Amino acid sequence: MIAKLTGRLDATGDDWAIVDVGGVGYLVHCSSRTLAALGEVGEACTVHTELQVSENDMRLLGFAESAERDWFRLLTGVQGVGSKVGLAILSALSTGELRDACGKGDAAMVARAQGVGPKLAGRIVNELKDKAGAMPGGSGGFAAAAAAAPAGSVGADAASALENLGFKPAVAAQAVARALEELGEGASEGDLIRVALKKAAG
């Protein structure tokens, strides 16, 4: 099974992207959050994937984070939730928001997703309520990384420096968050930028 693709972003649409891996273009269907996180056409990118095979179709689903893929698998295990609805939910809610909604039984929050009515939203939160606590989420991946660095902090300054070098805000924030994990909170701005640059470029 294809679990991950690393290559160059060749093209994008409303709900899909083509990732060129060694001259082979893979069509992956994505949530709007994943599409936003992949970067610009022509840039290097990595997507975690899920291959779905049915009697008359075979499609590759792409996710910016493995946590998003984990949630997709959980969502599509609920009756009435196919790949299209699963991606719509992940477009409307971050993994953290989804975990909170299921944990609290907040069906109205899940019903914000396109194509999800109150009845289906209720079924989703009821079936996933007990599983939500063990799922990854927090404040939701890229959004969490961006929110993790308070304005004026070394982390925020490092993220700003990466943005000035042309990296997208979400990419810069995630790279800085990963650099902080590696170096610790006491890291200098120079070291943080150096390590974050490697992570953003890699």
N, C-alpha and C positions, 0 to 999 in steps of 0.2 A: 504494500500500500504506500502511496505517496504521502508522507507526513509533513514535509517541509520543502519549500522551494527558495533558493537564493540565486538571484540573477539581476536582470535589468528590467525596470518597468517600461514596457513597450507601448502600451496604450491603456486608456481607462474609459469607462462609460458610467451610466447612472448606478449600476449595481454590479459591475464587473471590471476586471483588470486582466491584461495579458502580461505575463512575466516571461521574459526571454532568458532561458537557461541553456547556454551553450548552443545557441542558434535554434532551439526548439521553443516555440511560443505556447505557454500553458494558459488556457482561459480559466480564470478563477472567479467565482461569484462571491462578492464581498458585501459586508455592511458598509454604510456610509462612513462609520467611524474608522474602519480599517482602510478604506480608500483614502481618507484624509491623512492617515498616518503613514501611508506608503511613500509619500513624497511626490516629486515631479517626474514626469515622463523622461526617460533617459537616465535616471538615477538608479543606483544599486538599491535593491530592496530584498527583504526576506518575508515570506508569508508561511504561517503554519497552516496546514491543509487537512481537509477531510474529504475522502472520496466516497461519493454516494452512487450506488449502482442499483437500478431498478430494471424491470423487464424491457422497457423501451428507452431508457435514458441512462447516461453516465455523466455525472458532473463533479467538478472539483470546487470545493468551497474554501475560501481563503480568509485567514484571520491574522491580524497584526500581532496578537498575543496568544499564547497557549491557553490562558485563562478564558479568553473569548471562545476559543474552540471547545473547551470543557463545558462551558455554559450552553453552547449550541447543541452539543450532544445530549445534554440534560433536557433542554427545551424540546428537541425533536423526538424525545422519548414520550412526550405527552400526546395523547390522542388528539388529532386535529391540528397539530403543529408540524407542518412540513418545512422544507428548507427555506422556502420563500418567507414564510411567517417568522421562522427562527431568525433570519437575517433582519427582518423588519423590526423585531423586538430589540435586537442588538444594535440596530441603527438608532432607535429611540432612547435606549437606556444603556448606561455604562454597566460593566459587570458589577460594580459596587452598588449602583442604584437598583439593579435587578436582584441582587442578594438581599438588600434591605427590604425591597417590595415583597419578596417571597417570605422573608422572615417575619414581616409584620402583617402578612396577609392583605397587602394593599393592592387589590385587583385593579383599582382605578388607575394606578400608576402604570401597570402593564398594559392596560387598555389604550394608553396613549399611542401605542405602536399601530402603524397602518395595517388594516386588515384583521385587527384583534378586537372582537366584540366583548361586552361585559361577561357573557357566559364562558367564553374560552379563557378570558383573563382570570376568572374565578377558578376555573379548573387548573390552570397553570400554578397559581399561588397555593392552592390546596394540595396539589400533588408534590410540589417542590419545597413546601414549607420546612419539612423535616430535613431535607438534603441541603438547603441553602446555607446553613451555618458552616458546613464543611467545605464549601466551595470558595475558590479564590475570588477576590473582589476588592475589598477595602473601599477606597473612594473611586476605583476604576482606572487602573492602568495609566494611560498617558495623562489623563486629567489629574490623577493623584500626583504624578511626578511634577506637573506644572504647579500644583497647589502646595507642594511640599517645601518649596523654597520661599520664605517670606521676603517681601520687597526690601531691598537694601542689604540682604544677607549675602554672604560669599557665594552661596549656591545661586541666588538670583543674578548676581553680577556675572558669574561664570556662564549661566544660560544666556544672558544678554550678549556676552562676548561671542558665543557660538552663533547666535542669531545674526550678529553683525557680519559673521563670516559666510552667511548664506544658508544656514541650516534652518529648517522650519521650527517654530516654537515648540511643537510637541516633541520633535526629534531631539532638540537641544535640551529640553527639560528632562526627557527620559535618560539621555546620556549623562547629564549632571547627577541625576538621582543614582544611577548605577556607579558613577565615579565616587559619590559620597559614601555608598555602601562599602566600596573597596578601600577608600582612604580614611574614612571616619570623619566625624563632624569637625575635628580640629584641623582639617587640611587647609593649606594656604590656597588663595585664589589661583595662583600660577599653576600649582600642582593639579588642582581641580580641573582647570581648563585643559591642561596637557592630557590628562587621562580621559576626560570627557570627549575631547577631540578624537582620540583613538577609537572610543566606543561608538561615537556618532558616525565615523568614517567606516568602521568595520561592519 
